[in-house]
Amino acid sequence: MSLRRSQRGFTLIELIATLVILGVLASIAVPKYYDITRASQNKAALQAVTEGKARLSINYARLFLENASPPGASSLVLAVGNTTSVGDYTLSFSLAGASSDIKIIASGIGGVPGTNSGVWLLPK
């Protein structure tokens, strides 16, 4: 009893070639996926840093209007707080090298990956 030509199936060589091609594609796609995931987590942390800069700007304007003189960096950090939460991230505010620089560090809360930082300069 012979099989018809349409019922023969795939040869072992064709199956191995397919598996090799799929392996090569997976070896390229999986690391790229992890790189993109890590970059998106750091971008989310950067958004938290941007929120921290906005909070500093708002408090700078508020203190300037209340006191009729520009606030210093240390009083601005006290007004915002040394640490605060923004969504899934904790923001840490600290004085940087110059007296007019405030460093903002965003780190994930409860296992949320991604960190980023930025510097806010006092207006002159």
N, C-alpha and C positions, 0 to 999 in steps of 0.2 A: 504494500500500500504506500504510494508515494504522495507527498504533500504537494498541493498546488503551489504555484509560484507566489501567490499573494499571501500564503499562510506560513512562509518560511521564518519570519521574524528577523531579529538583528544578530549579527555575528558578534563574537567576543571582542574582536578588534574595535568594532564600532562602539560598543558599550564602554570599553576602556578609554577610547579617544574622547567620548562624551564626558566621562568622569574626570579626565585630565583637564579638559577645558573648563568644567565647572570648578575644579580645584584652583586653577589659576585665577579665575574670576573672583572666587571667594577670598583668595589671598590678597587681592587688590582692594576689594570692596570693604572688608571688615576693618582693617586699620584706618581707612578713610572715614568710615562711619564713626569710629571712636574719636578721631581728630575733630570731626565736625561737631560731635556731641560736646567735647571739651571746650571748643571755641564758643559754642552757644551758651554754655554755663558761665564762662568768663564774661560774655556780653551781658548776660542777665545781671551779674555782679557789677558790671560797669554802669548799668542803668540805676542800680542802687546808689552808686557813688554820685551819679548825676542828681539823684534825688537829694542826697546829702548836701551837694553844692547849692541846690535851690533853697534848702532849709537855711543854710548859712546866709545866703543873699537876703532872704526874707527877714531873718532876725537882725541882720546888719541894718537894713532899712528901718525896721521897727525901733531898734535901739538908737539909731541916729535921730529919728523923729522925736523920740521920748526925751532924749538928753540934750538935744540941740548941738551935739558934737559927735564926730565919728567914734565908734567903739573900738577898743583894742582887740587884738586876737584872743587874748586870754578871757576877756569878758564875753566875747562872742561864743567861745567854746563852752563857757559856763551856761550861757543862755540856751544853747542847743542841747547840751548834755554831753558827757564824755562818750557814752554809748547810747544808741537808740536802735530800734528795730524798723526795718522797711521791708514789709512782705516776708520773704524767706531769708532775709539777710540781716545781719547785725552791723551797724555802722559804728566805727570808732573814730573819734575826732581827737587830734592831738596837735600841739604846736610843732611845726617843722623847723628846719634850720634857721631861717630868717624870722624876725619878729612879726612879719606880716603874712606868714604862710601857715595854713592849717592843713594838715594831712588827714585824708579820709581813707579808711580801710574798710572794705566790705567783705564779710566772710559769711558763709552759709550757716543757717541754724538747723540743728538736728539732723545732721548728715546730708544736708543740701550741698552738693559740690559747687565749686567755682569761687574764686577770690579775685579781687581787683582793688586798685587804689588810685587816688588822685590827690591833687593839691589845689586848694582854693586860696587865692591871693586877695588880701584886703585891697579895696579900691583906694586910689591915691587922689 
